Amino acid sequence: MAILLVYDVTDEASFNNIRNWIRNIEQHASDNVNKILVGNKADMDESKRAVPTAKGQALADEYGIKFFFETSAKTNMNVEDVFFSIARDIKQRLADTDSKAEPQAIKINQPDQAAGGGQAAQKSACCG
């Protein structure tokens, strides 16, 4: 239903791997899978940061990823927001899909209004 793409803001190599992961998603995942980009370790000192926030947001924009967050698993910064956002997005996608779906019910014992001009269908000779 959803894929969290998580990189370490202090490790540019992990950020650069996001593009490879997105290619894998495009090849192997459902087209409508919800994606979210997360830069973790946002609690680290700025001197240790290798990936600026703007660069993470630009990557999310480039791939049309609706949600981008910077988080800290250590301090719990934005962690709940990530999961609530993706859950709401999945719920909305499913609701949109359900409202677009046509009913698949088959109606039995009802006359065909188009063929009979509103008259009841004739009975078959086999059933009386």
ROKOLMI-409430 format. One record per residue (C-alpha): x, y, z; residue in one letter. Coordinates in steps of 0.25 Angstrom, whole numbers, padded with zeros to 4 digits, always signed. Each point is the difference from the previous one (the first is absolute). Layout:
XYZa/...
//
This chain:
+0000+0000+0000m/+0011+0010+0003a/+0015+0001-0001i/+0009+0008+0010l/+0013+0005-0007l/+0009+0003+0012v/+0014+0006-0001y/+0010+0005+0010d/+0002+0015-0001v/+0014-0002+0005t/+0004-0010-0011d/-0001+0005-0015e/+0002-0014-0005a/-0013-0004+0006s/-0007+0012-0006f/+0005-0003-0014n/-0005-0015+0001n/-0014+0006+0001i/+0000+0001-0015r/+0004-0015-0002n/-0012-0004+0010w/-0010+0009-0008i/+0004-0008-0013r/-0002-0013+0008n/-0013+0005+0004i/-0004+0004-0014e/+0004-0014-0005q/-0006-0009+0011h/-0011+0008+0008a/-0014+0003-0004s/-0002+0013-0007d/-0008+0006+0010n/+0008-0003+0012v/+0001+0012+0010n/+0014+0005+0002k/+0006+0009+0011i/+0015+0005+0000l/+0006+0001+0014v/+0013+0006+0004g/+0004-0006+0014n/+0010+0005+0010k/-0005+0014-0001a/+0004+0002+0015d/+0015-0001-0004m/+0008+0013+0001d/+0000+0008-0013e/+0015-0002-0001s/-0003-0015-0003k/-0011+0002-0010r/+0004-0004-0014a/-0014+0001-0006v/-0007+0014+0001p/-0015+0000+0002t/-0002+0007-0013a/+0007-0011-0007k/-0009-0010+0006g/-0013+0008-0004q/+0006+0002-0014a/+0001-0015-0002l/-0014-0003+0005a/-0005+0011-0009d/+0008-0006-0012e/-0007-0014+0002y/-0014+0006+0004g/+0001-0006+0014i/-0011+0007+0007k/+0006+0000+0014f/+0014+0003+0005f/+0004+0000+0014f/+0013+0002+0008e/-0001-0009+0013t/+0008-0004+0011s/-0002-0014+0005a/+0009+0003+0012k/-0009+0012+0005t/-0013-0005-0007n/-0001+0013-0008m/-0010-0001-0011n/-0001-0015+0001v/-0014-0001+0003e/-0003+0011-0011d/+0006-0009-0010v/-0009-0012+0003f/-0012+0008+0002f/+0002+0007-0013s/+0002-0012-0008i/-0012-0007+0007a/-0009+0012-0004r/+0005+0000-0014d/-0002-0015-0002i/-0014+0001+0006k/-0003+0011-0009q/+0005-0008-0012r/-0009-0011+0004l/-0012+0008+0001a/+0002+0007-0013d/+0002-0014-0007t/-0013-0005+0007d/-0008+0012-0005s/+0005-0002-0014k/-0003-0015+0000a/-0012-0004-0007e/-0010-0010+0007p/+0003-0014-0004q/-0013-0006+0005a/-0009-0008-0009i/-0015+0002+0001k/-0008-0013-0001i/-0015-0001-0004n/-0001+0014-0005q/-0005+0003-0014p/+0009+0006-0010d/-0005+0014-0001q/+0008+0004-0013a/-0005-0013-0008a/-0014-0001+0005g/-0004+0015+0000g/-0004-0002+0014g/-0008-0013-0002q/+0003-0012+0008a/+0009-0010-0007a/-0006-0012-0006q/+0001-0013+0007k/+0008-0012-0006s/-0008-0012-0004a/+0009-0009+0009c/-0004+0006+0013c/-0015+0002-0002g/
//
